[in-house]
Amino acid sequence: MTVTTPKSTTQETEHNALGLESEFENTPVPESHRRSTLSVSAVWFGFPMVLTSAIFGGTIVYGLGFWKGLAAILIGNLVLFGYVGALSYLAGKTGKNFALSAAETFGKHGSTIVAGFLATVVIGWFAFQTGLTGATLHTSLGWNETLFALVGGLLYIGVTFIGIRALTVIGLIAAPLFIALGIVAVVLVTRESGFGAITSYSGGATDATVLSLGAAVTIVIAGFIDSGTMTADFTRWSRGGKEAVIATFSAFPIANFIAMITGGVVVAAGGALSPATDGGDFLPILTDHGPLLTVLAVVFVFVNLGSVCAHCLYNGAVGWSQLTGSTMRLLTIILGVVGLAIALAGVWSHFATWLNLLGIFVPSIGAVLIIDQLVTRRAASRAVTGFRVQPFAAWAIGAACAYAVHHWAPQLSEAIVGMVCAAVAYLMIEMITPMVSRKTVTNTTTEIEVAS
């Protein structure tokens, strides 16, 4: 008699043979493999505490001034906590990754569209951060941009290949290193001006770079809305919903706020070389103060940007492995090579367009999931179908509202408007749908009785 081994079991055996634990791409993470709150928190805490967040924070303070910038950064992070925290709670309870969870709301085939879209978007972020590695080292030290983008990309692919354990380790290294070097940079730039000059900074933006509060909040949200929506890929390893929320809180507002305000302080103190374009990039400050800080700065670039690159590539690989029935590690290599090629082509320089795309189209997805699975709780009792029109309609409405805000009401946050509109739209659609269904059934029954 031939015994057929389940696919998930086969994958686990293959991974164990490599000395690497299963990533559970196609099944929920079992209780026996859940990780401690500290371990999952390290994954999320080390993700947003990166140089990119400092750059964005500096851009916001440059456009709004210190206090308004601080308010925008705080508001954006609190919104992220509510949004990502709710999705993480669901993941911690079920152990399901984003693609598996999305199938309950969008349908089995519908989730392919949603998960495929986000799993592709995060590869764009991987490409952006990889290109930024080379560009940062070129700006600060004059090193070959293409060569070190290539070196960085290969290293980041290797880290991601190891899996969730490597993401925990690199998070535990990246966050303390950022804090230490961030403090050094702030001390160096405030030795002459003092903190009084920082708090009185009113911004340096011209008409071309001025920001509204709403636009600044969108920058904060858009920076992590893609991986934040796919948070289940990380927080499914938690031992429960509450533990997953705690892990999220370590990232938003704590880690991301620290990173962004560090960049904001650097700009307000006058320490940024090109705040209009490079925001709060504080690497040049370190490289200008001796060989020791220069060496640490180089290590910092690879570890810090490597952390966010590995997280994004992991999101993409888990998503596409579930959609294709392949393994996370094979997709890590394939998608990593694709992302690296895009990075070497110079895509990183178009990050403003990328943020606009994320702020308009992504927030509605998570809003629909939260309403369906956490507020109405109908997904739990609903059989998984092939395709559900209702969530796609709500997603489209939310994205349309965000697009309208982006063009005609830029003083508002398109990301928040998109979330709210999608949530309200889905609630209304779900209220109307059962009424329509009941009316159809009643009419059909009446017709049958008349015919009899």
DRENMARDO-705576 format. One record per residue (C-alpha): x, z, y; residue number from 0. Coordinates in nm, 2 decimals. Example, Ala and Ser with C-alpha at 12.3 -4.5 7.8 and 13.67 -1.06 7.14 Angstrom:
REM DRENMARDO-705576
u = 1.23; w = 0.78; v = -0.45; n = 0
u = 1.37; w = 0.71; v = -0.11; n = 1
REM end
This chain:
REM DRENMARDO-705576
u = 0.00; w = 0.00; v = 0.00; n = 0
u = 0.13; w = -0.09; v = 0.34; n = 1
u = 0.11; w = 0.18; v = 0.61; n = 2
u = 0.09; w = 0.06; v = 0.97; n = 3
u = 0.27; w = 0.28; v = 1.22; n = 4
u = 0.09; w = 0.33; v = 1.55; n = 5
u = 0.26; w = 0.16; v = 1.84; n = 6
u = 0.31; w = 0.49; v = 2.03; n = 7
u = 0.47; w = 0.65; v = 1.73; n = 8
u = 0.70; w = 0.36; v = 1.68; n = 9
u = 0.81; w = 0.38; v = 2.04; n = 10
u = 0.88; w = 0.75; v = 2.02; n = 11
u = 1.09; w = 0.69; v = 1.71; n = 12
u = 1.29; w = 0.42; v = 1.87; n = 13
u = 1.36; w = 0.63; v = 2.18; n = 14
u = 1.47; w = 0.93; v = 1.97; n = 15
u = 1.71; w = 0.70; v = 1.78; n = 16
u = 1.87; w = 0.62; v = 2.12; n = 17
u = 1.89; w = 0.99; v = 2.19; n = 18
u = 1.63; w = 0.96; v = 2.47; n = 19
u = 1.29; w = 1.12; v = 2.47; n = 20
u = 0.97; w = 0.92; v = 2.47; n = 21
u = 0.82; w = 0.84; v = 2.81; n = 22
u = 0.46; w = 0.81; v = 2.67; n = 23
u = 0.39; w = 0.49; v = 2.84; n = 24
u = 0.07; w = 0.41; v = 2.65; n = 25
u = -0.07; w = 0.76; v = 2.57; n = 26
u = -0.12; w = 1.09; v = 2.76; n = 27
u = 0.18; w = 1.33; v = 2.76; n = 28
u = 0.10; w = 1.58; v = 2.48; n = 29
u = 0.10; w = 1.95; v = 2.56; n = 30
u = 0.42; w = 2.00; v = 2.35; n = 31
u = 0.61; w = 1.77; v = 2.58; n = 32
u = 0.49; w = 1.90; v = 2.92; n = 33
u = 0.76; w = 2.03; v = 3.15; n = 34
u = 0.80; w = 2.34; v = 3.37; n = 35
u = 0.67; w = 2.35; v = 3.73; n = 36
u = 1.02; w = 2.37; v = 3.85; n = 37
u = 1.12; w = 2.06; v = 3.66; n = 38
u = 0.83; w = 1.85; v = 3.79; n = 39
u = 0.87; w = 1.99; v = 4.14; n = 40
u = 1.24; w = 1.87; v = 4.13; n = 41
u = 1.12; w = 1.52; v = 4.06; n = 42
u = 0.89; w = 1.52; v = 4.36; n = 43
u = 1.09; w = 1.74; v = 4.59; n = 44
u = 1.40; w = 1.52; v = 4.56; n = 45
u = 1.20; w = 1.20; v = 4.62; n = 46
u = 1.10; w = 1.21; v = 4.99; n = 47
u = 1.41; w = 1.40; v = 5.11; n = 48
u = 1.60; w = 1.08; v = 5.17; n = 49
u = 1.77; w = 0.90; v = 5.45; n = 50
u = 1.48; w = 0.66; v = 5.48; n = 51
u = 1.25; w = 0.94; v = 5.58; n = 52
u = 1.50; w = 1.05; v = 5.84; n = 53
u = 1.51; w = 0.70; v = 5.98; n = 54
u = 1.13; w = 0.69; v = 6.00; n = 55
u = 1.12; w = 1.04; v = 6.16; n = 56
u = 1.36; w = 0.93; v = 6.42; n = 57
u = 1.16; w = 0.62; v = 6.49; n = 58
u = 0.85; w = 0.83; v = 6.55; n = 59
u = 1.02; w = 1.08; v = 6.78; n = 60
u = 1.18; w = 0.79; v = 6.97; n = 61
u = 0.84; w = 0.63; v = 7.02; n = 62
u = 0.64; w = 0.95; v = 7.10; n = 63
u = 0.88; w = 1.21; v = 7.22; n = 64
u = 0.97; w = 1.53; v = 7.03; n = 65
u = 0.64; w = 1.73; v = 7.03; n = 66
u = 0.40; w = 1.44; v = 6.98; n = 67
u = 0.64; w = 1.31; v = 6.71; n = 68
u = 0.64; w = 1.65; v = 6.54; n = 69
u = 0.26; w = 1.65; v = 6.54; n = 70
u = 0.24; w = 1.30; v = 6.39; n = 71
u = 0.49; w = 1.39; v = 6.12; n = 72
u = 0.30; w = 1.71; v = 6.03; n = 73
u = -0.05; w = 1.54; v = 6.03; n = 74
u = 0.08; w = 1.25; v = 5.81; n = 75
u = 0.23; w = 1.49; v = 5.56; n = 76
u = -0.08; w = 1.71; v = 5.54; n = 77
u = -0.29; w = 1.39; v = 5.47; n = 78
u = -0.04; w = 1.30; v = 5.20; n = 79
u = -0.06; w = 1.64; v = 5.05; n = 80
u = -0.44; w = 1.62; v = 5.03; n = 81
u = -0.43; w = 1.26; v = 4.89; n = 82
u = -0.14; w = 1.29; v = 4.65; n = 83
u = -0.23; w = 1.65; v = 4.55; n = 84
u = -0.58; w = 1.55; v = 4.44; n = 85
u = -0.44; w = 1.26; v = 4.23; n = 86
u = -0.17; w = 1.50; v = 4.09; n = 87
u = -0.44; w = 1.75; v = 3.99; n = 88
u = -0.61; w = 1.49; v = 3.78; n = 89
u = -0.28; w = 1.39; v = 3.62; n = 90
u = -0.18; w = 1.74; v = 3.54; n = 91
u = -0.52; w = 1.80; v = 3.37; n = 92
u = -0.52; w = 1.48; v = 3.16; n = 93
u = -0.15; w = 1.40; v = 3.11; n = 94
u = -0.24; w = 1.03; v = 3.18; n = 95
u = -0.02; w = 0.80; v = 3.38; n = 96
u = -0.16; w = 0.60; v = 3.67; n = 97
u = -0.26; w = 0.29; v = 3.47; n = 98
u = -0.44; w = 0.49; v = 3.20; n = 99
u = -0.62; w = 0.69; v = 3.47; n = 100
u = -0.72; w = 0.38; v = 3.67; n = 101
u = -0.88; w = 0.23; v = 3.36; n = 102
u = -1.15; w = 0.51; v = 3.37; n = 103
u = -1.25; w = 0.41; v = 3.73; n = 104
u = -1.17; w = 0.03; v = 3.76; n = 105
u = -1.23; w = -0.06; v = 3.39; n = 106
u = -0.97; w = -0.16; v = 3.13; n = 107
u = -0.92; w = -0.51; v = 3.27; n = 108
u = -0.98; w = -0.40; v = 3.63; n = 109
u = -0.71; w = -0.14; v = 3.61; n = 110
u = -0.47; w = -0.43; v = 3.52; n = 111
u = -0.52; w = -0.57; v = 3.87; n = 112
u = -0.48; w = -0.23; v = 4.05; n = 113
u = -0.19; w = -0.10; v = 3.84; n = 114
u = -0.02; w = -0.44; v = 3.84; n = 115
u = -0.05; w = -0.46; v = 4.22; n = 116
u = 0.10; w = -0.11; v = 4.28; n = 117
u = 0.37; w = -0.15; v = 4.01; n = 118
u = 0.48; w = -0.46; v = 4.19; n = 119
u = 0.47; w = -0.31; v = 4.53; n = 120
u = 0.70; w = -0.02; v = 4.43; n = 121
u = 0.96; w = -0.28; v = 4.31; n = 122
u = 0.96; w = -0.40; v = 4.67; n = 123
u = 1.05; w = -0.05; v = 4.78; n = 124
u = 1.33; w = -0.04; v = 4.52; n = 125
u = 1.46; w = -0.37; v = 4.67; n = 126
u = 1.43; w = -0.23; v = 5.02; n = 127
u = 1.62; w = 0.09; v = 4.94; n = 128
u = 1.89; w = -0.10; v = 4.74; n = 129
u = 1.95; w = -0.33; v = 5.03; n = 130
u = 1.96; w = -0.04; v = 5.27; n = 131
u = 2.24; w = 0.11; v = 5.06; n = 132
u = 2.47; w = -0.18; v = 5.14; n = 133
u = 2.35; w = -0.21; v = 5.50; n = 134
u = 2.41; w = 0.16; v = 5.57; n = 135
u = 2.76; w = 0.15; v = 5.43; n = 136
u = 2.83; w = -0.16; v = 5.62; n = 137
u = 2.71; w = -0.02; v = 5.95; n = 138
u = 2.89; w = 0.32; v = 5.91; n = 139
u = 3.21; w = 0.21; v = 5.74; n = 140
u = 3.23; w = -0.17; v = 5.77; n = 141
u = 3.21; w = -0.21; v = 5.39; n = 142
u = 3.09; w = -0.53; v = 5.23; n = 143
u = 2.71; w = -0.51; v = 5.24; n = 144
u = 2.63; w = -0.74; v = 4.95; n = 145
u = 2.88; w = -0.59; v = 4.71; n = 146
u = 2.77; w = -0.23; v = 4.76; n = 147
u = 2.40; w = -0.32; v = 4.74; n = 148
u = 2.49; w = -0.47; v = 4.40; n = 149
u = 2.69; w = -0.17; v = 4.29; n = 150
u = 2.41; w = 0.06; v = 4.41; n = 151
u = 2.14; w = -0.14; v = 4.24; n = 152
u = 2.31; w = -0.13; v = 3.90; n = 153
u = 2.37; w = 0.24; v = 3.93; n = 154
u = 2.00; w = 0.30; v = 4.01; n = 155
u = 1.88; w = 0.09; v = 3.72; n = 156
u = 2.10; w = 0.30; v = 3.49; n = 157
u = 1.96; w = 0.63; v = 3.62; n = 158
u = 1.60; w = 0.51; v = 3.58; n = 159
u = 1.67; w = 0.38; v = 3.22; n = 160
u = 1.74; w = 0.74; v = 3.11; n = 161
u = 1.39; w = 0.84; v = 3.21; n = 162
u = 1.21; w = 1.14; v = 3.36; n = 163
u = 1.49; w = 1.38; v = 3.27; n = 164
u = 1.73; w = 1.18; v = 3.49; n = 165
u = 1.48; w = 1.18; v = 3.78; n = 166
u = 1.47; w = 1.56; v = 3.76; n = 167
u = 1.85; w = 1.59; v = 3.77; n = 168
u = 1.90; w = 1.35; v = 4.06; n = 169
u = 1.63; w = 1.52; v = 4.25; n = 170
u = 1.80; w = 1.86; v = 4.20; n = 171
u = 2.12; w = 1.70; v = 4.34; n = 172
u = 1.98; w = 1.48; v = 4.62; n = 173
u = 1.77; w = 1.74; v = 4.80; n = 174
u = 2.03; w = 2.01; v = 4.85; n = 175
u = 2.29; w = 1.75; v = 4.95; n = 176
u = 2.05; w = 1.62; v = 5.21; n = 177
u = 1.98; w = 1.96; v = 5.35; n = 178
u = 2.35; w = 2.05; v = 5.37; n = 179
u = 2.46; w = 1.72; v = 5.53; n = 180
u = 2.15; w = 1.71; v = 5.75; n = 181
u = 2.24; w = 2.06; v = 5.89; n = 182
u = 2.59; w = 1.95; v = 5.95; n = 183
u = 2.47; w = 1.64; v = 6.14; n = 184
u = 2.23; w = 1.84; v = 6.35; n = 185
u = 2.50; w = 2.10; v = 6.44; n = 186
u = 2.74; w = 1.82; v = 6.54; n = 187
u = 2.49; w = 1.65; v = 6.77; n = 188
u = 2.36; w = 1.97; v = 6.93; n = 189
u = 2.70; w = 2.13; v = 7.02; n = 190
u = 2.69; w = 1.98; v = 7.37; n = 191
u = 2.32; w = 1.92; v = 7.45; n = 192
u = 2.17; w = 2.23; v = 7.28; n = 193
u = 1.82; w = 2.26; v = 7.14; n = 194
u = 1.66; w = 2.28; v = 7.49; n = 195
u = 1.74; w = 1.91; v = 7.54; n = 196
u = 1.57; w = 1.83; v = 7.20; n = 197
u = 1.24; w = 2.01; v = 7.27; n = 198
u = 1.22; w = 1.84; v = 7.62; n = 199
u = 1.29; w = 1.49; v = 7.48; n = 200
u = 1.00; w = 1.27; v = 7.60; n = 201
u = 1.10; w = 0.96; v = 7.40; n = 202
u = 1.31; w = 0.66; v = 7.47; n = 203
u = 1.07; w = 0.38; v = 7.38; n = 204
u = 1.01; w = 0.08; v = 7.59; n = 205
u = 0.69; w = -0.12; v = 7.60; n = 206
u = 0.81; w = -0.31; v = 7.30; n = 207
u = 0.87; w = 0.00; v = 7.08; n = 208
u = 0.61; w = 0.25; v = 7.21; n = 209
u = 0.39; w = 0.41; v = 6.94; n = 210
u = 0.04; w = 0.55; v = 6.94; n = 211
u = -0.02; w = 0.88; v = 6.75; n = 212
u = -0.23; w = 0.70; v = 6.50; n = 213
u = 0.04; w = 0.44; v = 6.43; n = 214
u = 0.30; w = 0.71; v = 6.39; n = 215
u = 0.07; w = 0.89; v = 6.14; n = 216
u = 0.04; w = 0.57; v = 5.94; n = 217
u = 0.42; w = 0.53; v = 5.93; n = 218
u = 0.44; w = 0.88; v = 5.77; n = 219
u = 0.16; w = 0.80; v = 5.52; n = 220
u = 0.27; w = 0.44; v = 5.44; n = 221
u = 0.63; w = 0.56; v = 5.36; n = 222
u = 0.50; w = 0.72; v = 5.03; n = 223
u = 0.15; w = 0.59; v = 4.98; n = 224
u = 0.25; w = 0.36; v = 4.69; n = 225
u = 0.43; w = 0.61; v = 4.48; n = 226
u = 0.20; w = 0.88; v = 4.60; n = 227
u = -0.10; w = 0.68; v = 4.46; n = 228
u = 0.10; w = 0.65; v = 4.14; n = 229
u = 0.19; w = 1.02; v = 4.14; n = 230
u = 0.04; w = 1.05; v = 3.79; n = 231
u = 0.35; w = 0.88; v = 3.65; n = 232
u = 0.54; w = 1.20; v = 3.76; n = 233
u = 0.29; w = 1.48; v = 3.76; n = 234
u = 0.14; w = 1.40; v = 3.41; n = 235
u = 0.43; w = 1.60; v = 3.28; n = 236
u = 0.29; w = 1.91; v = 3.44; n = 237
u = 0.14; w = 2.18; v = 3.23; n = 238
u = -0.18; w = 2.18; v = 3.42; n = 239
u = -0.36; w = 2.06; v = 3.74; n = 240
u = -0.25; w = 2.36; v = 3.95; n = 241
u = 0.11; w = 2.31; v = 3.85; n = 242
u = 0.09; w = 1.95; v = 3.95; n = 243
u = -0.04; w = 2.04; v = 4.29; n = 244
u = 0.24; w = 2.28; v = 4.34; n = 245
u = 0.49; w = 2.01; v = 4.26; n = 246
u = 0.32; w = 1.78; v = 4.51; n = 247
u = 0.34; w = 2.05; v = 4.78; n = 248
u = 0.71; w = 2.07; v = 4.74; n = 249
u = 0.72; w = 1.70; v = 4.85; n = 250
u = 0.44; w = 1.70; v = 5.10; n = 251
u = 0.47; w = 1.85; v = 5.35; n = 252
u = 0.79; w = 2.04; v = 5.27; n = 253
u = 1.06; w = 1.79; v = 5.16; n = 254
u = 0.93; w = 1.49; v = 5.36; n = 255
u = 0.88; w = 1.70; v = 5.67; n = 256
u = 1.23; w = 1.84; v = 5.65; n = 257
u = 1.37; w = 1.49; v = 5.61; n = 258
u = 1.17; w = 1.34; v = 5.89; n = 259
u = 1.22; w = 1.61; v = 6.14; n = 260
u = 1.60; w = 1.60; v = 6.07; n = 261
u = 1.60; w = 1.24; v = 6.19; n = 262
u = 1.38; w = 1.33; v = 6.48; n = 263
u = 1.62; w = 1.60; v = 6.60; n = 264
u = 1.91; w = 1.36; v = 6.57; n = 265
u = 1.73; w = 1.11; v = 6.79; n = 266
u = 1.61; w = 1.37; v = 7.04; n = 267
u = 1.96; w = 1.51; v = 7.07; n = 268
u = 2.10; w = 1.17; v = 7.15; n = 269
u = 2.30; w = 1.14; v = 6.83; n = 270
u = 2.15; w = 0.82; v = 6.69; n = 271
u = 2.34; w = 0.50; v = 6.76; n = 272
u = 2.04; w = 0.27; v = 6.76; n = 273
u = 1.72; w = 0.48; v = 6.75; n = 274
u = 1.50; w = 0.18; v = 6.83; n = 275
u = 1.61; w = 0.00; v = 6.51; n = 276
u = 1.78; w = 0.26; v = 6.29; n = 277
u = 1.57; w = 0.56; v = 6.38; n = 278
u = 1.73; w = 0.89; v = 6.28; n = 279
u = 2.01; w = 0.75; v = 6.06; n = 280
u = 2.27; w = 1.03; v = 6.08; n = 281
u = 2.53; w = 0.88; v = 5.85; n = 282
u = 2.75; w = 0.75; v = 6.14; n = 283
u = 2.77; w = 1.10; v = 6.28; n = 284
u = 2.92; w = 1.22; v = 5.95; n = 285
u = 3.17; w = 0.93; v = 5.91; n = 286
u = 3.30; w = 0.99; v = 6.27; n = 287
u = 3.42; w = 1.34; v = 6.18; n = 288
u = 3.70; w = 1.32; v = 5.94; n = 289
u = 3.78; w = 1.19; v = 5.58; n = 290
u = 3.60; w = 1.48; v = 5.40; n = 291
u = 3.27; w = 1.42; v = 5.57; n = 292
u = 3.32; w = 1.05; v = 5.52; n = 293
u = 3.36; w = 1.09; v = 5.14; n = 294
u = 3.06; w = 1.32; v = 5.12; n = 295
u = 2.86; w = 1.07; v = 5.33; n = 296
u = 2.94; w = 0.79; v = 5.08; n = 297
u = 2.84; w = 1.01; v = 4.79; n = 298
u = 2.53; w = 1.11; v = 4.98; n = 299
u = 2.42; w = 0.74; v = 5.03; n = 300
u = 2.44; w = 0.66; v = 4.66; n = 301
u = 2.28; w = 0.99; v = 4.54; n = 302
u = 2.01; w = 1.00; v = 4.81; n = 303
u = 1.90; w = 0.64; v = 4.81; n = 304
u = 1.95; w = 0.64; v = 4.44; n = 305
u = 1.69; w = 0.91; v = 4.41; n = 306
u = 1.42; w = 0.71; v = 4.58; n = 307
u = 1.52; w = 0.39; v = 4.41; n = 308
u = 1.50; w = 0.55; v = 4.06; n = 309
u = 1.16; w = 0.69; v = 4.14; n = 310
u = 1.02; w = 0.36; v = 4.26; n = 311
u = 1.16; w = 0.17; v = 3.97; n = 312
u = 1.03; w = 0.43; v = 3.73; n = 313
u = 0.68; w = 0.38; v = 3.88; n = 314
u = 0.70; w = 0.01; v = 3.83; n = 315
u = 0.84; w = 0.02; v = 3.48; n = 316
u = 0.58; w = 0.27; v = 3.36; n = 317
u = 0.30; w = 0.07; v = 3.51; n = 318
u = 0.41; w = -0.26; v = 3.37; n = 319
u = 0.50; w = -0.12; v = 3.03; n = 320
u = 0.15; w = 0.01; v = 3.00; n = 321
u = 0.00; w = -0.32; v = 3.11; n = 322
u = 0.22; w = -0.53; v = 2.88; n = 323
u = 0.24; w = -0.30; v = 2.58; n = 324
u = 0.62; w = -0.29; v = 2.61; n = 325
u = 0.85; w = 0.00; v = 2.67; n = 326
u = 0.95; w = 0.16; v = 3.00; n = 327
u = 1.32; w = 0.11; v = 2.94; n = 328
u = 1.29; w = -0.26; v = 2.88; n = 329
u = 1.08; w = -0.31; v = 3.19; n = 330
u = 1.33; w = -0.10; v = 3.38; n = 331
u = 1.60; w = -0.36; v = 3.31; n = 332
u = 1.38; w = -0.66; v = 3.38; n = 333
u = 1.22; w = -0.52; v = 3.70; n = 334
u = 1.55; w = -0.37; v = 3.81; n = 335
u = 1.72; w = -0.71; v = 3.80; n = 336
u = 1.43; w = -0.87; v = 3.98; n = 337
u = 1.44; w = -0.60; v = 4.25; n = 338
u = 1.81; w = -0.63; v = 4.28; n = 339
u = 1.79; w = -1.00; v = 4.33; n = 340
u = 1.53; w = -0.95; v = 4.61; n = 341
u = 1.75; w = -0.69; v = 4.77; n = 342
u = 2.05; w = -0.92; v = 4.78; n = 343
u = 1.83; w = -1.19; v = 4.94; n = 344
u = 1.80; w = -0.96; v = 5.24; n = 345
u = 1.44; w = -0.84; v = 5.20; n = 346
u = 1.52; w = -0.49; v = 5.33; n = 347
u = 1.52; w = -0.62; v = 5.68; n = 348
u = 1.14; w = -0.68; v = 5.67; n = 349
u = 1.04; w = -0.32; v = 5.62; n = 350
u = 0.80; w = -0.32; v = 5.91; n = 351
u = 0.59; w = -0.59; v = 5.75; n = 352
u = 0.61; w = -0.39; v = 5.42; n = 353
u = 0.48; w = -0.07; v = 5.59; n = 354
u = 0.18; w = -0.26; v = 5.74; n = 355
u = 0.09; w = -0.40; v = 5.40; n = 356
u = 0.10; w = -0.06; v = 5.24; n = 357
u = -0.09; w = 0.11; v = 5.52; n = 358
u = -0.37; w = -0.14; v = 5.50; n = 359
u = -0.42; w = -0.21; v = 5.12; n = 360
u = -0.30; w = 0.09; v = 4.93; n = 361
u = -0.48; w = 0.41; v = 5.06; n = 362
u = -0.83; w = 0.28; v = 4.96; n = 363
u = -0.72; w = 0.27; v = 4.59; n = 364
u = -0.64; w = 0.64; v = 4.56; n = 365
u = -0.95; w = 0.73; v = 4.77; n = 366
u = -1.18; w = 0.56; v = 4.52; n = 367
u = -1.01; w = 0.73; v = 4.23; n = 368
u = -1.04; w = 1.07; v = 4.39; n = 369
u = -1.41; w = 1.03; v = 4.46; n = 370
u = -1.49; w = 0.89; v = 4.12; n = 371
u = -1.29; w = 1.13; v = 3.91; n = 372
u = -1.27; w = 1.45; v = 4.12; n = 373
u = -1.59; w = 1.45; v = 4.34; n = 374
u = -1.86; w = 1.27; v = 4.14; n = 375
u = -1.69; w = 1.34; v = 3.81; n = 376
u = -1.87; w = 1.04; v = 3.66; n = 377
u = -1.56; w = 0.89; v = 3.50; n = 378
u = -1.54; w = 1.17; v = 3.24; n = 379
u = -1.88; w = 1.08; v = 3.09; n = 380
u = -1.85; w = 0.70; v = 3.14; n = 381
u = -1.74; w = 0.48; v = 2.86; n = 382
u = -1.44; w = 0.27; v = 2.95; n = 383
u = -1.56; w = -0.08; v = 3.03; n = 384
u = -1.38; w = -0.41; v = 3.08; n = 385
u = -1.43; w = -0.44; v = 3.46; n = 386
u = -1.62; w = -0.23; v = 3.72; n = 387
u = -1.73; w = -0.41; v = 4.04; n = 388
u = -1.81; w = -0.09; v = 4.24; n = 389
u = -1.46; w = 0.05; v = 4.29; n = 390
u = -1.33; w = -0.30; v = 4.38; n = 391
u = -1.60; w = -0.34; v = 4.64; n = 392
u = -1.52; w = 0.00; v = 4.79; n = 393
u = -1.15; w = -0.09; v = 4.79; n = 394
u = -1.22; w = -0.41; v = 4.97; n = 395
u = -1.43; w = -0.23; v = 5.23; n = 396
u = -1.16; w = 0.03; v = 5.29; n = 397
u = -0.89; w = -0.23; v = 5.33; n = 398
u = -1.11; w = -0.44; v = 5.56; n = 399
u = -1.16; w = -0.13; v = 5.78; n = 400
u = -0.79; w = -0.06; v = 5.78; n = 401
u = -0.71; w = -0.42; v = 5.87; n = 402
u = -0.96; w = -0.41; v = 6.16; n = 403
u = -0.80; w = -0.09; v = 6.30; n = 404
u = -0.45; w = -0.24; v = 6.27; n = 405
u = -0.56; w = -0.54; v = 6.49; n = 406
u = -0.82; w = -0.40; v = 6.72; n = 407
u = -0.78; w = -0.02; v = 6.74; n = 408
u = -0.40; w = 0.05; v = 6.70; n = 409
u = -0.44; w = 0.39; v = 6.85; n = 410
u = -0.60; w = 0.51; v = 6.53; n = 411
u = -0.44; w = 0.55; v = 6.19; n = 412
u = -0.53; w = 0.25; v = 5.97; n = 413
u = -0.43; w = 0.45; v = 5.66; n = 414
u = -0.67; w = 0.73; v = 5.73; n = 415
u = -0.95; w = 0.50; v = 5.83; n = 416
u = -0.90; w = 0.30; v = 5.51; n = 417
u = -0.92; w = 0.62; v = 5.30; n = 418
u = -1.23; w = 0.75; v = 5.47; n = 419
u = -1.41; w = 0.41; v = 5.46; n = 420
u = -1.33; w = 0.35; v = 5.10; n = 421
u = -1.44; w = 0.70; v = 5.00; n = 422
u = -1.77; w = 0.67; v = 5.19; n = 423
u = -1.83; w = 0.32; v = 5.06; n = 424
u = -1.78; w = 0.42; v = 4.70; n = 425
u = -2.01; w = 0.72; v = 4.74; n = 426
u = -2.29; w = 0.50; v = 4.88; n = 427
u = -2.24; w = 0.23; v = 4.62; n = 428
u = -2.25; w = 0.49; v = 4.34; n = 429
u = -2.57; w = 0.63; v = 4.49; n = 430
u = -2.74; w = 0.29; v = 4.51; n = 431
u = -2.62; w = 0.16; v = 4.17; n = 432
u = -2.82; w = 0.40; v = 3.95; n = 433
u = -3.13; w = 0.34; v = 4.16; n = 434
u = -3.10; w = -0.04; v = 4.12; n = 435
u = -3.03; w = 0.01; v = 3.74; n = 436
u = -3.34; w = 0.23; v = 3.70; n = 437
u = -3.56; w = -0.01; v = 3.90; n = 438
u = -3.43; w = -0.30; v = 3.68; n = 439
u = -3.51; w = -0.11; v = 3.36; n = 440
u = -3.86; w = -0.01; v = 3.49; n = 441
u = -3.94; w = -0.37; v = 3.58; n = 442
u = -3.82; w = -0.50; v = 3.25; n = 443
u = -4.03; w = -0.24; v = 3.07; n = 444
u = -4.34; w = -0.33; v = 3.27; n = 445
u = -4.30; w = -0.70; v = 3.19; n = 446
u = -4.27; w = -0.62; v = 2.82; n = 447
u = -4.59; w = -0.41; v = 2.83; n = 448
u = -4.78; w = -0.69; v = 3.02; n = 449
u = -4.66; w = -0.95; v = 2.78; n = 450
u = -4.79; w = -0.73; v = 2.49; n = 451
REM end
